[in-house]
Structure formats: structure tokens, C-alpha cells
Amino acid sequence: MQNVATEPRGEELSLAERAYRAIRDRLVMLEIRPGAPINEDQLGQSLGVGRTPVREALKRLQYERLITTYPRRGTFATDVNITDLAHISEVRLELEPLAAAQAARRATATDRASLTALRRELESVRPRGRDARELMHLDLQVHRAIYAATHNPYLEDTLVRHDNLATRIWCLFVDRLSDMAGHVEEHGPLVEAIVAGDADQAAQLARSHVEGFERAIREAI
């Protein structure tokens, strides 16, 4: 499976890091369904890596609440619990505006070029009539690019983990959402504000985006 992240890729990545990113995104996109058993050997074969990198990846994913291990039963993908939505949104409402503002202040020329390219992708959402899966990939790419542009590894790590959990909820209800394309297109003005260096506008748009996400999910339930 192709990695949907915007994080650095290449030969320098360890096998464990490659395994982690691939398994993480399968869990986030619900390609590994909530509650499904995790088979180390099957994952290793599908990724072309041995058992040790998979085990190292699974340790990180358990910390990130994407998998859980039960004594004498095994390891499973965590369930998606809608009651977690309020808790996740509570964190994101505070940190997403901060990240957007810091990205506007700190983004390098390379960051701004990457975000500008994603802005062009966002402009083609409706004309191409993309399916929900493609839209979710694009949503993840935009969020991760913004977090990376903060150049604060602690903030980036925290928000990636919470956005992953929010995306799992989004994927669970995607068939009931009336305007998935509209939600993804909302990133356009946010990206423009960051590229322009407008921290206040970026923060305001990021907060509105998180509020809209929670509202859309609650309406779909």
C-alpha cells in the first residue's frame, strides 16, 4: 500500500519505520477493520519485512491507541468509539489553531511549495469527482503537511496521533456524510492563509474546520 503521509520518505527509513507508517495508515483508513485481529506474519509478508520490524511498529501503534493487546487473546485493531469524538475534538480545538498559526509563521520555502501544490490538488476535488477514499487521503496529506510546517516535533506528533483517531471516526461514517468534498475543500483558504503568513486567519480557519468536522459527524450519527 502506498504511504499517504507527507513525512520524509526514502532509503534512509528503517524497516521498522516503513512498517509503522504502512500499518498505521491501514488502521487509520480502516483497511484493517476495527476489532480485526492483527497477524504479525501476514503483515510482514504483505510489507516485505520480517517479524521484528512489525513488532516494533506494533509497539508504537499500541501507544497511539490504534491497536490493543489482550492477554491470552492476541492483538486487535481498536474499536472506533463515537464517544471518543468529544475528547478528540477538545484537544484538536486547542491545538489545530496553534499549529496553523505556527505553520504560517515558521513555514520554510519548501513547506510553502508543498502546501501550494496541495492547494492545487484541492482545487481539482469537485471537477474530478473523487471518491471518498481519495478525499480522505488528500485530507490526511494536508493535515500532515501543516503539522510538519510548524517545525515543532512535539506538536506535530500530538496532532498526527489525534488526527489519525479523528480520521478513523470520519471513515466509519463517510457513507452517511452529505458533502465530503466540501469538507476537504475547506482546507483551501486555510492553506492560502498559511502560505501567505497570516497566522491569525490561519488559526481562525483551523478552528472552524475542527468545529465543522465534529458537527458533520454528529449530524451523520
Disulfide bonds with the S-S distance in Angstrom:
none
